[in-house]
């Protein structure tokens, strides 16, 4: 059974992950929260993903609206997958 943070981490392409980010810690935090709490904190998760993307050289080439939209899609899908894996 994978938590939402583990699911999210697996979906994000490696070339979007920046060195020195706190992604692993955030993934573990999301796993501790579980799907329900992640759903309640979806805006915080999206904000975190967007803020991390702004540090990434590749992601900087995409419009901010597209980055936010993709972050939201990944977060929601991670929560969904986490629920399905129970």
C-alpha positions in Angstrom: 0.0 0.0 0.0 1.6 3.3 -1.1 0.8 6.6 0.5 -0.1 9.7 -1.5 3.4 11.1 -1.1 5.0 8.0 -2.5 2.5 7.9 -5.4 3.2 11.6 -6.2 6.9 11.1 -6.1 6.7 8.2 -8.5 4.7 10.2 -11.0 7.0 13.3 -11.2 9.6 12.9 -13.9 13.1 12.8 -12.7 14.1 15.8 -14.9 11.7 17.9 -12.9 13.3 17.0 -9.5 15.8 19.6 -8.4 18.8 18.9 -6.3 18.7 20.0 -2.7 14.9 20.0 -2.7 12.9 18.8 0.3 10.8 16.5 -1.9 11.6 13.3 0.1 10.6 15.0 3.3 7.4 16.3 1.8 6.6 12.9 0.3 6.9 11.3 3.8 4.7 14.1 5.3 2.0 13.4 2.7 2.2 9.6 3.5 1.8 10.4 7.2 -1.2 12.6 6.4 -2.9 9.9 4.3 -5.3 10.5 1.5 -8.0 12.3 3.4 -5.7 14.9 5.0 -3.9 15.4 1.7 -7.3 16.1 0.1 -8.0 18.7 2.7 -4.6 20.2 2.2 -4.6 20.0 -1.6 -4.0 23.8 -2.0 -0.9 23.5 0.2 0.4 20.5 -1.8 -0.1 22.4 -5.1 1.6 25.5 -3.7 4.6 23.3 -2.6 4.9 21.7 -6.0 4.6 25.0 -7.9 7.2 26.6 -5.6 9.6 23.6 -6.2 9.0 23.8 -9.9 10.0 27.5 -9.9 13.5 26.3 -8.8 13.8 23.9 -11.7 15.5 25.1 -14.9 13.2 23.0 -17.2 10.0 23.9 -15.5 10.8 27.6 -15.7 10.1 27.4 -19.5 6.5 26.5 -19.0 3.7 29.0 -18.3 2.8 29.3 -14.6 -0.8 28.3 -15.2 0.3 25.1 -16.9 2.7 24.3 -14.0 -0.1 24.8 -11.5 -2.6 22.8 -13.6 -0.1 19.9 -13.8 0.7 20.1 -10.1 -3.0 19.9 -9.3 -3.5 16.9 -11.6 -0.5 15.0 -10.2 -1.6 15.7 -6.6 -5.2 14.5 -7.2 -4.0 11.5 -9.1 -1.6 10.6 -6.3 -4.5 10.8 -3.7 -6.7 8.6 -6.0 -4.0 6.0 -6.5 -3.3 5.9 -2.8 -6.9 5.2 -2.1 -7.0 2.5 -4.7 -4.0 0.7 -3.3 -5.7 0.0 0.0 
